Amino acid sequence: MMDPEMQARIAARRAELDGLEEQLVKQLAEVRAERDELAVAERVWQRMSEQLAEERAEVGSPVVQVAGRAVRLVPDRGPGVSESALPAEYQRILAAVRAAAGPVATRQIGEVLGLDTGVRGKLEPLRGKLADRGWLHKRPDGKFTVRP
């Protein structure tokens, strides 16, 4: 026959292990649930990243790193792209072209913006970026107007 003290120890240890098993089962269920949530979050993040990449590719305006920050260069003009998407410097150029109330030369815009107009190389990059992206229209006579 079994010793009653040994029987009590075995019963106590079994109860202790049953309690530990319940804790581990709960903990395992929580871990699995969190892992499933992370898998869903990862899929959502992946989809959103792909959508953002597609949108950036459609808009055509590259994003570059400047001083560790993402900066959008001059965006292409298209449906739904407002002037507010342009950097402030380029918004000033468009405002100056509009204020001229007609075709305007690059040199005149440079003067309005306070740039050194004696050095052609300082004006061309400003004009070129806006014209190449569809914000300004270059006329055959070399003057610019704001594209309607």
DAFEN-V308540 format. One record per backbone hydrogen bond with DSSP energy under -1.0 kcal/mol. CO is the residue of the C=O (numbers start at 0). NH is the residue of the N-H. E is the energy in kcal/mol with one decimal. If there is no record, write none. Layout:
BEGIN
CO	NH	E
CO	NH	E
END
This chain:
BEGIN
2	6	-2.4
3	7	-2.0
4	8	-2.1
5	9	-2.5
6	10	-2.2
7	11	-2.4
8	12	-2.7
9	13	-2.5
10	14	-2.3
11	15	-2.4
12	16	-2.5
13	17	-2.5
14	18	-2.2
15	19	-2.2
16	20	-2.7
17	21	-2.1
18	22	-2.1
19	23	-2.6
20	24	-2.5
21	25	-2.3
22	26	-2.8
23	27	-2.9
24	28	-2.2
25	29	-2.4
26	30	-2.5
27	31	-2.5
28	32	-2.4
29	33	-2.5
30	34	-2.5
31	35	-2.3
32	36	-2.3
33	37	-2.5
34	38	-2.0
35	39	-2.1
36	40	-2.8
37	41	-2.5
38	42	-1.9
39	43	-2.6
40	44	-2.8
41	45	-2.3
42	46	-2.5
43	47	-2.8
44	48	-2.5
45	49	-2.2
46	50	-2.5
47	51	-2.7
48	52	-2.3
49	53	-2.3
50	54	-2.7
51	55	-2.6
52	56	-2.1
53	57	-2.5
54	58	-2.6
55	59	-1.9
61	72	-2.4
63	70	-3.2
65	68	-2.0
68	65	-2.9
70	63	-2.7
77	80	-2.1
81	84	-1.9
82	85	-2.1
86	90	-1.8
87	91	-2.1
88	92	-1.3
89	93	-2.3
90	94	-2.2
91	95	-2.2
92	96	-2.3
93	97	-2.5
94	98	-2.5
95	99	-1.2
97	100	-1.6
103	143	-3.1
104	108	-1.6
105	109	-2.4
106	110	-2.1
107	111	-2.2
108	112	-2.2
109	114	-3.2
118	121	-1.6
119	122	-1.3
119	123	-1.9
122	126	-2.2
123	127	-3.4
124	128	-1.9
125	129	-1.4
126	130	-2.6
127	131	-3.1
128	132	-1.2
129	134	-2.4
129	135	-1.3
130	133	-1.2
132	76	-3.1
134	146	-1.9
136	144	-1.9
138	141	-2.2
142	138	-3.3
143	103	-2.1
144	136	-3.2
END
